[in-house]
C-alpha cells in the first residue's frame, strides 16, 4: 500500500509540472501586477523549478524500472 501511495505521489508531481509552467507564464505576461500577484508568480516559478528538479532527480537517482531496464 505504501508503494502505491509513493508512486501516485510521483505521478502527481510529474503531472503538476506543465500546470506550474502555465501558471508561471500567465503571471509573467500579466501587466500591472499587484504585490500579491508577484508573490503568486514567484511561488509558481519556484514550484515549476523545484518540481522539475525533483522529477529529474527521481528518474536519474532512483532506479525507475521503466527507464532502467
N, C-alpha and C positions, 0 to 999 in steps of 0.2 A: 504494500500500500504506500509506503514511504517513497519507493522508487517511482510509482505512478505520479504522485504529487510533485516530486522533484522534476520529472520530465515535463509535466504540464506547465510548471513554472518557467522552464527554459523556453518552451514553445510560446508562451505568453510574452516573454521578453523579446523573442525574435519578431513576433507579430507587432509589437509596440514600436519598433524602430522606425518603420515608414510613417507611422502616425506622429511620432515625435518630430520627424523631418518635416511633415506637412504643417504641423503646428508652429515649428520654428520659422518656416518660410512665410506663413500667414502673418506672424508678428513682425517679421523682418520687413515685409513690403507695406505694412500699415504705416500711414503717415500720422504725425502729431500724436505720438504715443504718450499716454499718461504714465505716471510713476508706477502704478500697478501693472500696466501693460509691459513696461520694461522688466519688471520682476518676473512676470509670466514668460516673457521672451527668454530671459536668462535661464529660468528653470527648464523650459522646453529644450533649449540648446544644451544645457548640461545633461538632461535626460537622454537626448539623442546621442551625445558623445559617450557618456558613461555606459549606456545600454549597448551601444555598438562595441565598445571596448570589452565589456564583459562577455558579449556573444563571441567575439573573436577569441578571447581567452578560453571560453568554454569549448570551442571547436578545435583549438590548437593544443591546449594543455591537457584537457581531459580526453581520453580516447573514446571518441564518439564512434559507435560501430558503423554508422552509415558512411563515414569518411575513411576511417582507418580499418580497411578490411584486410 
